[in-house]
């Protein structure tokens, strides 16, 4: 009787098991989204190699009416048939409760992974759903999903220099923590498809600005363009693709402005609710984008969650949000749509080249072209130009001729010979970026003029430079060489004991500390012309020159020596150029404390310490971009560690400059961006150390948590223990796939055997 009862119970259990299987639901992959900020609905958006990519997997739950708990997956990725380093990848948020109708607008409706793919037209994805068989399903045969032949294109690293504007009419400088890498550029990093962003401070220190920005916006744009075209490359640094100026707070009524569409210079406010989006918007103009009224159309995803700081915005951006190029928006109202993404992707300035510099940008100028810089404002209604006092610059890129230009600039010799001619288009920056510009309203009344024409041609100097209307020939403005050049009668420098110059005004400093030096000069002009001065500094005996100040109207300038590169011993020089327009005078002195005449002879005392003292050596600028403080990851997830680093002496820091360490695991990797999946459960302090070529370093740290998660099913045969029978199954499938592939890499091999033995029961 007992045996009959046991047999009956066994049959009932078997029937119950079959019934459970027949009525169980089914899991399968319904779609895979590859996100780099934007992806179209068909999933065919071209992605960029080397850029962190989110892989969002939607799970289809069928055969049941309620969400399925405890759902996870594993991702395998190959490029050109070779598994990516780190593959297979475990999800960043699993296991999840998979909904019946998953929605991309909810972060945890999808299983999310992070990868970094190389340049390839053959990147293949395989998703294994429920890899540990924790969910009873009616069909296990559809748990493998493939997505093949995706393209990850080469795009260059972009060099973008930013400058802190010391706005004396109100606010001084913006907070360094607001405009620094990882914060000021956070929105930009999330949406634009190019390689690494080399966003760094200019090697010039802050830019003094004493005029009302709402009346001098064109002049500021011209000054920023001068930094890019002339002063930065003249200092021996790569010429950046773009330069951006940060104003403190919210003084400019238009939020921000670009010098052209397309262009290479822009500025913006740093008001907290909009500054990150304003930055991305103005550089969008520089990419060539005009204002739009478009929405996203699809859900956007902030892959590295850059906008968690400082506004704590969601990683998800709803399809109803506006594109970044809609005017006048707050940061929380915008992201990126297809046309903006595609425009940047296809821009020639974004294309990879055979000799691209590691940090982007162009090589410093080798021809040292000398040019006259014409700056001012173009009044659109009257079609007139007002020019500032021109200056003469070295190592510049001359303004290119625009066949569509409506303004003609001609350089003419004393005998009437035409030395140079170029056309310029005045209408590229009409629209204001204030909120009233939605739909094309509220245009700027004036636009900036910034033109670079040769200072001489074939040995002849221009006697005048004429600016005319192309159609009518009407003279719009003219610069005429005066009879006498200015003279510099004295030049010197003095140390400053504190952060104020000789007039008692604060000395602007990006780093916020000294030591400080004040350069003083005196100049005269027999014609009584208005004078402007440029102050340059060389660390290498004149081989390169760093601008300390441009277009100065006074006769002194104070600088924090911690904001400029360190001089080689005995080779530091200070160069002052004073200009009345087409005439100029130069004077040079050693970069040392004390007073000197234009020829270097001491006046009023003996020179003091050289600026090259070892106590002035500057550590690198290093920032930890990703992860964010307080992030939590399940065990095995690929955690992206992303750094930014630039140095006044070394410029773009190589991968070897960055080392990462965990307070629990110790050293965990080297590189500007790496993926780490080996951290054990616990509270980790992740420390980034960035070191320059001189051995100076800066450390940044962030606290994250890793939570426990079972990753591998070691009990292959389901017997309840890991023993010889499991080993037998593994060995019977050696070099194959399926049972025994414990680590889900697609091949039964040594790594699986190691895992099995680590969990051996008997």
C-alpha positions in Angstrom: 0.0 0.0 0.0 2.8 2.4 0.9 4.5 1.8 -2.4 1.2 2.4 -4.3 0.7 5.6 -2.4 4.2 6.9 -3.2 3.7 6.0 -6.9 0.4 7.9 -6.9 2.0 10.9 -5.3 4.8 10.8 -7.8 2.4 10.8 -10.7 0.4 13.7 -9.2 3.6 15.7 -8.8 4.6 14.9 -12.4 1.2 16.0 -13.6 1.3 19.1 -11.5 4.8 19.9 -13.0 3.5 19.4 -16.5 0.5 21.6 -15.7 2.7 24.3 -14.3 4.8 24.2 -17.5 1.8 24.3 -19.7 0.4 27.4 -18.0 3.7 29.1 -17.3 4.4 32.4 -19.0 7.2 33.0 -21.5 10.2 35.4 -21.5 11.8 36.7 -24.7 13.6 39.8 -25.9 11.2 42.2 -27.6 13.9 44.9 -28.6 17.4 46.1 -27.9 18.1 49.9 -27.8 21.6 51.1 -28.3 21.8 54.5 -26.7 24.4 57.3 -26.9 22.0 60.0 -25.9 19.8 59.4 -29.0 18.6 56.4 -31.0 15.9 56.4 -33.7 12.9 54.1 -33.5 14.4 51.7 -36.1 17.6 51.3 -34.1 19.8 52.2 -37.0 21.4 55.4 -35.7 25.2 55.5 -36.4 27.0 55.2 -33.1 30.5 56.4 -32.2 33.3 54.1 -31.3 35.0 54.6 -27.9 32.0 56.3 -26.6 30.1 54.8 -23.6 27.0 53.1 -24.9 23.9 52.0 -23.0 22.3 48.7 -24.2 18.7 48.7 -23.0 17.0 45.3 -23.3 13.2 45.1 -23.3 11.8 41.7 -22.1 8.5 40.5 -23.6 6.4 38.7 -20.9 3.6 36.6 -22.5 1.2 33.9 -21.3 0.5 35.7 -18.0 -1.3 38.8 -16.9 1.1 40.1 -14.2 4.7 41.3 -14.2 7.4 38.7 -13.8 9.7 39.1 -10.9 13.4 38.1 -10.8 14.2 38.6 -14.4 17.8 39.1 -15.5 19.9 38.6 -18.6 23.5 38.4 -19.8 24.9 40.3 -22.8 27.6 38.9 -25.2 29.2 41.4 -27.6 31.7 40.7 -30.4 33.4 43.1 -32.7 34.7 41.6 -36.0 34.0 38.2 -34.5 36.2 38.8 -31.4 34.5 39.2 -27.9 34.9 42.7 -26.4 37.0 42.9 -23.3 34.6 42.3 -20.4 32.1 40.2 -22.4 29.8 38.6 -21.3 28.4 41.7 -19.5 26.0 41.5 -16.6 23.2 44.1 -16.2 23.6 47.3 -14.2 20.1 47.0 -12.7 19.0 43.3 -12.7 17.2 41.4 -11.6 14.1 43.5 -12.4 10.4 43.0 -12.3 9.7 42.8 -16.0 6.4 44.5 -16.9 3.8 43.2 -19.3 4.2 46.4 -21.4 7.7 47.7 -20.9 8.2 51.5 -21.5 11.5 53.0 -22.4 10.5 56.1 -20.4 11.0 54.0 -17.2 14.7 53.2 -16.4 14.0 49.8 -14.8 11.5 48.6 -17.4 14.5 47.5 -19.3 17.6 45.5 -18.4 20.5 48.0 -18.8 24.1 47.3 -19.8 27.2 49.5 -20.5 29.7 48.8 -23.2 32.5 50.6 -25.0 32.8 49.4 -28.6 35.8 49.9 -31.0 35.6 51.2 -34.6 33.7 48.5 -36.6 30.9 47.8 -39.0 30.4 44.4 -37.5 29.4 44.6 -33.8 27.2 41.7 -32.8 25.0 41.5 -29.7 23.6 38.3 -28.1 21.2 38.5 -25.1 20.6 35.4 -22.9 17.4 35.8 -21.0 17.1 34.2 -17.6 20.6 32.7 -17.8 20.3 30.8 -14.4 16.8 29.4 -15.2 15.2 31.0 -12.2 11.9 31.6 -14.0 9.6 28.7 -15.0 8.8 29.2 -18.7 6.6 27.5 -21.2 9.3 27.9 -23.9 13.0 28.0 -23.2 14.1 27.9 -26.9 13.5 31.7 -27.4 15.8 32.9 -24.6 18.6 33.8 -27.0 18.3 37.0 -29.0 20.8 38.3 -31.6 21.4 41.8 -33.1 24.0 41.7 -35.8 26.3 44.0 -37.8 25.8 47.3 -35.9 28.2 50.1 -36.9 30.4 52.1 -34.5 32.1 54.8 -36.5 35.3 56.7 -35.9 35.0 60.3 -34.7 37.9 62.4 -33.4 38.5 63.7 -29.9 37.3 67.3 -29.7 39.4 70.0 -28.1 37.3 72.7 -26.4 38.9 75.4 -24.3 36.9 77.3 -21.7 37.7 80.6 -20.0 36.3 82.1 -16.8 35.2 85.7 -17.5 36.0 88.0 -14.7 33.0 90.3 -15.1 33.7 93.4 -13.1 30.3 95.1 -13.6 28.8 92.4 -11.5 29.6 89.0 -10.1 33.3 88.7 -10.7 34.1 85.1 -11.8 31.7 82.1 -12.0 32.3 79.5 -9.4 35.0 77.1 -10.6 33.0 74.1 -9.5 30.1 75.2 -11.8 32.1 75.4 -15.0 34.6 72.6 -14.5 34.8 69.4 -16.6 31.9 67.0 -15.7 29.6 69.9 -14.7 29.7 72.8 -17.1 30.0 70.4 -20.1 27.6 67.7 -18.6 24.7 68.3 -21.0 27.1 68.6 -24.0 28.8 65.3 -23.2 25.5 63.5 -23.0 24.2 64.5 -26.5 26.9 65.1 -29.1 28.3 62.1 -31.0 32.0 62.6 -31.2 34.9 60.8 -29.5 36.4 61.9 -26.2 35.8 65.6 -25.2 39.0 67.4 -24.2 37.2 70.2 -22.4 39.8 72.2 -20.5 40.6 75.7 -19.3 42.5 78.0 -21.5 46.2 78.4 -20.7 45.6 82.2 -20.3 43.9 82.5 -16.9 40.6 84.4 -16.5 39.4 87.0 -19.1 38.9 90.4 -17.6 35.7 92.1 -18.8 34.9 95.6 -17.6 32.0 96.5 -20.0 28.3 95.9 -19.7 27.9 92.5 -21.5 24.6 93.5 -23.0 26.4 96.3 -24.8 29.7 94.5 -25.4 28.6 91.0 -26.4 30.1 91.4 -29.9 33.4 92.5 -28.4 33.5 89.5 -26.1 32.9 87.1 -28.9 35.7 88.7 -30.9 38.0 88.4 -27.8 37.1 84.7 -27.5 37.7 84.0 -31.2 41.1 85.7 -30.8 42.0 83.3 -28.1 41.2 80.4 -30.4 42.7 81.7 -33.6 45.8 83.4 -32.3 46.7 83.5 -28.6 46.3 79.8 -27.7 48.3 78.4 -30.7 50.9 81.2 -30.3 51.5 79.8 -26.8 52.5 76.4 -28.2 49.1 74.7 -27.5 46.8 72.9 -29.9 44.3 75.3 -31.5 41.0 74.1 -30.1 38.0 73.5 -32.3 35.9 75.7 -30.0 36.4 78.3 -27.2 33.7 79.1 -24.7 33.5 81.9 -22.2 31.6 81.6 -18.9 29.9 84.6 -17.3 29.0 84.7 -13.6 25.3 84.2 -12.8 22.8 85.6 -15.3 24.0 89.0 -16.6 23.4 88.5 -20.4 19.8 88.9 -21.4 20.1 86.4 -24.3 21.4 83.5 -22.1 24.3 83.1 -24.4 25.6 83.8 -27.9 27.7 82.2 -30.6 30.0 84.1 -33.0 28.4 82.4 -36.1 26.3 79.5 -37.4 28.7 77.7 -37.9 31.3 79.3 -35.7 34.2 78.6 -33.3 33.5 80.8 -30.2 30.6 81.3 -27.9 29.8 82.5 -24.3 26.9 82.0 -21.9 25.6 82.6 -18.4 26.2 80.2 -15.5 22.8 80.5 -13.8 22.1 77.2 -12.2 18.8 76.1 -13.8 20.0 76.6 -17.4 23.8 76.9 -17.7 24.5 73.3 -18.8 21.9 73.4 -21.6 23.0 76.9 -22.6 26.5 75.7 -23.1 25.3 72.8 -25.3 23.0 75.1 -27.2 25.6 77.7 -28.1 28.1 75.1 -29.2 25.3 73.7 -31.3 25.3 77.0 -33.1 29.0 76.6 -33.6 28.3 73.1 -35.2 26.1 74.9 -37.6 22.7 74.4 -36.1 20.0 77.1 -36.1 17.0 77.4 -33.8 14.2 74.9 -34.1 10.9 74.1 -32.5 11.4 70.3 -32.6 10.8 67.8 -29.8 12.8 64.6 -29.3 10.2 62.3 -30.8 11.9 59.3 -29.0 13.0 58.7 -25.4 16.5 60.0 -24.8 19.0 58.4 -22.3 21.8 60.1 -20.4 24.2 57.2 -20.6 26.6 58.4 -17.9 23.9 60.4 -16.0 25.9 63.6 -16.3 22.9 65.7 -15.3 22.6 64.1 -11.9 24.8 67.1 -10.8 23.8 69.7 -9.9 20.1 69.5 -10.7 19.5 65.8 -10.0 17.7 65.3 -13.3 16.5 61.9 -14.4 18.6 59.7 -16.7 15.5 59.5 -18.9 14.4 62.3 -21.2 10.8 62.1 -22.4 10.0 62.1 -26.1 7.9 65.2 -25.6 10.9 67.3 -24.4 12.4 69.9 -26.7 15.5 69.6 -28.7 18.5 71.5 -27.3 18.4 74.0 -30.2 15.0 75.3 -29.2 15.8 78.8 -27.8 15.4 80.0 -24.2 15.0 76.6 -22.4 16.0 75.5 -18.9 18.3 72.4 -18.6 15.4 70.2 -17.5 13.3 71.0 -20.6 15.7 69.7 -23.4 17.8 66.9 -24.7 18.7 65.9 -28.4 16.7 64.9 -31.4 17.7 63.2 -34.7 18.6 66.3 -36.8 20.9 67.8 -34.1 22.6 64.5 -33.5 23.1 63.8 -37.2 24.5 67.3 -37.9 27.3 67.0 -35.4 27.9 63.4 -36.5 28.5 64.5 -40.1 30.4 67.7 -39.5 33.8 67.6 -41.2 35.4 69.0 -38.0 34.3 65.8 -36.3 35.8 63.4 -38.8 38.7 61.2 -38.0 42.0 61.9 -39.8 45.2 60.0 -40.3 47.2 62.4 -38.0 44.7 63.4 -35.4 46.2 64.7 -32.2 45.4 62.6 -29.1 43.6 65.6 -27.5 42.0 67.0 -30.6 42.5 70.4 -32.1 45.0 71.6 -34.7 48.7 71.7 -34.3 50.1 75.1 -33.1 50.8 77.4 -36.0 54.1 76.9 -37.7 54.0 79.8 -40.2 53.6 82.6 -37.6 51.4 84.7 -39.9 51.1 88.2 -38.7 47.6 89.8 -39.1 45.6 92.9 -38.3 42.6 92.0 -36.2 39.5 94.0 -37.0 36.8 93.8 -34.3 33.5 95.7 -33.8 29.8 95.5 -34.4 27.6 95.2 -37.5 24.3 97.0 -37.3 21.8 95.0 -39.4 19.0 97.6 -39.8 21.4 100.4 -40.9 23.9 98.0 -42.6 26.8 99.8 -41.0 29.9 98.8 -39.1 31.6 100.3 -36.1 35.2 99.2 -35.5 37.3 99.1 -32.4 41.0 100.0 -32.3 42.6 97.2 -34.3 45.5 95.1 -32.9 48.3 93.2 -34.6 48.5 89.5 -33.8 51.0 86.7 -34.6 50.4 83.0 -35.4 46.8 83.3 -36.7 44.5 81.8 -39.2 43.4 84.5 -41.7 39.7 85.0 -42.4 38.7 82.8 -45.3 36.8 84.3 -48.3 33.1 83.6 -48.3 31.6 83.7 -51.8 28.2 84.5 -50.2 29.6 87.5 -48.2 27.9 90.8 -48.3 30.8 92.8 -46.9 34.1 93.3 -48.7 37.4 93.9 -46.8 40.3 95.4 -48.8 43.9 96.0 -47.7 45.5 98.8 -49.8 49.1 100.0 -50.0 50.3 103.6 -50.0 50.5 103.6 -53.8 47.0 102.2 -54.2 48.0 98.6 -54.8 45.4 96.1 -53.6 47.2 93.8 -51.2 44.4 91.6 -50.0 40.7 91.1 -50.5 38.2 88.9 -48.6 34.4 88.7 -48.4 32.5 88.2 -45.1 28.9 87.4 -44.4 27.2 89.5 -41.7 24.0 87.5 -41.2 25.1 84.3 -39.4 24.2 85.4 -35.8 20.9 87.2 -36.0 18.7 85.1 -33.7 18.7 85.8 -30.0 18.9 82.7 -27.7 16.5 84.1 -25.2 13.0 82.5 -24.9 11.4 85.1 -27.1 13.3 83.6 -30.0 11.1 80.5 -30.3 9.8 80.5 -33.8 12.4 83.0 -35.0 11.5 86.2 -33.1 13.7 88.6 -31.2 16.7 88.9 -33.5 19.9 90.6 -32.4 20.2 94.2 -33.6 23.9 93.8 -34.1 26.4 91.0 -34.7 30.1 90.7 -33.9 32.8 91.6 -36.4 36.0 89.6 -36.1 38.2 89.7 -39.1 41.9 88.8 -39.6 43.7 90.2 -42.6 47.4 90.1 -43.4 49.6 92.7 -41.7 51.8 92.8 -44.8 51.7 91.3 -48.2 54.8 90.8 -50.4 56.8 93.2 -48.1 54.3 96.0 -48.4 52.3 97.3 -45.4 48.7 98.4 -45.8 48.2 102.2 -45.6 44.5 101.6 -45.1 42.0 98.9 -44.7 38.6 99.6 -46.3 35.3 97.8 -45.4 32.6 98.1 -48.1 29.1 96.9 -48.9 29.5 94.3 -51.7 26.5 95.3 -53.7 26.6 99.1 -53.6 30.3 99.6 -52.9 29.4 102.0 -50.1 32.2 102.5 -47.5 31.1 101.0 -44.2 34.3 101.6 -42.2 38.0 102.4 -42.8 41.2 102.1 -40.8 44.1 104.4 -41.9 47.7 104.1 -40.8 48.7 107.2 -38.8 52.0 109.0 -39.3 53.7 107.9 -36.0 53.9 104.5 -34.3 53.4 104.4 -30.5 56.4 104.1 -28.1 56.8 102.1 -25.0 58.9 104.1 -22.6 59.0 101.8 -19.6 58.2 98.2 -18.8 58.5 96.2 -15.5 56.9 93.9 -13.0 56.4 93.8 -9.2 55.3 91.0 -6.9 51.9 91.3 -5.3 51.7 90.1 -1.7 48.0 89.4 -1.9 45.1 88.9 -4.4 44.8 92.6 -5.3 46.6 94.6 -7.9 48.1 98.1 -7.5 44.6 99.8 -7.7 43.2 97.6 -5.0 41.1 95.5 -7.4 41.0 91.7 -7.0 43.3 89.7 -9.2 41.3 87.2 -11.2 42.4 83.6 -10.8 40.9 80.3 -12.0 42.7 78.3 -9.4 41.9 80.9 -6.7 45.4 81.4 -5.3 48.8 83.0 -6.1 51.6 83.9 -6.0 50.8 87.1 -8.0 52.8 89.4 -10.2 51.8 92.8 -11.7 53.1 93.9 -15.2 53.4 97.7 -15.6 54.2 99.7 -18.7 54.0 103.3 -20.0 53.4 104.2 -23.7 53.0 107.4 -25.7 51.8 108.2 -29.2 52.7 111.4 -31.1 49.4 111.4 -33.0 47.4 111.1 -29.8 45.8 107.9 -31.0 43.9 105.6 -28.6 46.1 102.7 -27.6 45.5 99.0 -26.8 48.0 96.6 -25.3 48.5 92.8 -25.5 50.6 91.2 -22.7 52.2 87.9 -23.6 54.4 85.5 -21.6 56.9 82.9 -22.8 58.1 80.0 -20.8 60.7 78.9 -23.3 62.7 82.0 -24.4 60.2 83.1 -27.0 59.6 79.8 -28.8 55.9 80.1 -27.7 53.9 82.9 -26.1 50.9 82.6 -23.7 48.6 85.6 -23.7 48.0 87.1 -20.2 45.7 89.9 -21.4 44.5 91.4 -24.8 43.1 94.7 -25.8 44.1 96.4 -22.5 43.3 100.1 -22.3 45.2 100.7 -19.0 49.0 100.4 -18.3 49.1 97.5 -15.8 47.9 94.0 -15.5 48.1 91.5 -12.5 48.2 87.8 -12.9 48.1 84.7 -10.7 51.3 82.8 -11.6 49.5 79.5 -10.8 47.3 80.1 -13.8 50.1 80.1 -16.3 52.6 77.4 -17.4 55.9 77.2 -15.5 58.9 78.9 -17.2 62.0 76.9 -18.0 64.8 78.2 -15.7 66.1 81.6 -17.0 63.9 81.5 -20.1 60.8 83.3 -18.9 59.9 86.4 -20.9 57.1 89.0 -20.8 56.2 90.7 -24.1 54.0 93.8 -24.3 52.7 95.0 -27.7 51.0 98.4 -27.8 49.0 99.3 -31.0 47.3 102.4 -32.3 45.6 100.5 -35.1 48.0 99.7 -38.0 51.1 100.7 -36.1 52.5 99.0 -33.1 55.5 98.8 -30.7 57.0 95.9 -28.8 58.9 95.6 -25.6 60.3 92.4 -23.9 61.7 91.8 -20.4 62.7 88.8 -18.4 59.8 87.2 -16.4 61.2 88.2 -13.0 60.1 90.6 -10.3 61.7 94.1 -10.6 61.5 96.9 -13.1 63.1 96.9 -16.6 63.2 99.3 -19.5 62.3 98.0 -23.0 65.8 96.8 -23.5 66.0 94.8 -20.3 68.2 97.1 -18.2 67.1 97.2 -14.5 65.4 100.4 -13.4 64.5 101.2 -9.9 66.1 98.0 -8.4 67.6 94.7 -9.2 65.5 91.8 -10.6 64.0 89.4 -8.1 63.1 85.8 -8.3 62.6 84.2 -11.7 59.0 83.1 -12.4 60.3 79.6 -13.0 60.8 78.9 -9.3 60.0 75.2 -8.5 57.3 76.5 -6.0 55.3 77.6 -9.0 55.0 74.1 -10.6 51.3 73.4 -11.3 49.6 70.1 -10.8 47.3 68.8 -13.5 43.6 69.5 -13.8 41.9 66.2 -13.0 38.2 65.5 -12.6 36.2 62.3 -12.0 33.2 62.4 -14.4 31.6 59.0 -13.8 30.2 57.3 -11.6 28.2 59.8 -9.5 28.5 59.8 -5.7 26.0 57.5 -4.1 25.5 55.2 -7.1 24.6 51.6 -6.4 25.4 48.7 -8.7 24.6 45.0 -8.4 27.6 42.6 -8.2 29.1 41.9 -11.6 27.7 45.0 -13.4 30.1 46.8 -15.7 30.8 50.0 -13.8 32.1 52.8 -16.0 35.0 54.9 -14.6 35.5 58.0 -16.6 38.1 60.8 -16.0 39.1 64.1 -17.5 42.6 65.4 -17.3 44.6 68.3 -18.8 47.9 70.0 -17.7 49.3 73.5 -18.4 52.6 71.9 -19.3 51.6 68.5 -20.8 48.2 69.4 -22.2 45.9 66.3 -22.9 47.0 63.6 -20.4 47.4 60.1 -21.8 45.6 57.0 -20.5 48.7 56.0 -18.5 48.2 59.2 -16.4 45.0 57.9 -14.8 45.0 55.2 -12.2 41.9 53.9 -10.3 41.8 52.3 -6.8 39.0 50.8 -4.6 39.1 51.1 -0.8 38.2 47.4 -0.8 39.8 45.9 -3.9 42.9 48.0 -4.2 44.2 49.0 -7.7 41.5 48.3 -10.3 42.7 49.8 -13.5 44.5 52.4 -15.6 43.0 54.7 -18.3 40.9 57.7 -19.0 37.8 55.5 -19.2 37.5 51.8 -18.2 34.8 49.3 -17.3 35.2 47.4 -14.0 33.0 44.4 -13.2 35.0 42.6 -10.5 34.1 44.7 -7.4 32.9 42.7 -4.5 29.8 43.6 -2.5 30.3 46.5 -0.1 30.7 50.3 0.2 33.6 51.3 -2.0 35.5 54.6 -2.1 36.8 54.8 -5.7 39.8 57.1 -6.0 41.1 58.5 -9.2 44.7 59.6 -9.3 45.9 61.8 -12.3 49.6 62.3 -12.6 51.5 64.7 -15.0 54.9 64.1 -16.6 56.6 65.9 -13.7 55.1 63.5 -11.2 52.7 65.9 -9.7 49.2 64.5 -9.1 45.7 65.2 -8.1 43.3 62.7 -6.5 39.5 62.7 -6.7 37.2 60.2 -4.9 33.6 59.1 -5.1 31.6 56.7 -2.9 29.6 53.9 -4.5 27.9 50.7 -3.2 28.0 47.2 -4.8 25.1 44.9 -3.7 25.3 41.1 -3.6 23.9 39.2 -6.6 24.3 35.6 -7.6 25.9 35.5 -11.1 26.6 31.9 -12.0 24.6 28.6 -11.8 27.4 26.2 -10.7 25.0 23.3 -10.0 24.8 22.3 -13.7 22.6 19.2 -13.2 20.3 20.7 -10.6 21.1 18.0 -8.0 21.5 20.5 -5.2 25.3 20.2 -4.9 28.3 21.0 -7.0 30.1 17.7 -7.5 31.4 15.1 -9.9 28.2 14.8 -11.8 28.4 18.5 -12.7 32.0 18.1 -13.7 31.1 15.2 -15.9 28.5 17.3 -17.8 31.0 20.1 -18.2 33.7 17.8 -19.6 31.3 16.1 -21.9 30.6 19.5 -23.5 34.2 20.8 -23.5 34.9 23.3 -26.3 31.3 23.3 -27.1 28.4 25.4 -25.9 25.3 24.9 -23.8 25.4 22.9 -20.5 28.7 23.7 -18.7 29.0 27.2 -20.1 28.8 28.6 -16.6 30.2 32.1 -17.4 27.9 32.5 -20.5 30.8 33.4 -22.8 29.5 31.0 -25.4 32.2 28.4 -24.9 32.7 25.6 -22.4 36.3 25.9 -21.3 38.9 26.6 -18.6 37.1 29.6 -17.1 34.0 27.5 -16.5 36.1 24.8 -14.9 37.6 27.3 -12.5 34.2 28.6 -11.5 32.9 25.1 -10.9 35.8 24.1 -8.7 35.5 27.4 -6.7 32.0 26.2 -5.6 32.8 22.5 -5.2 30.5 20.9 -2.5 32.2 17.6 -1.9 
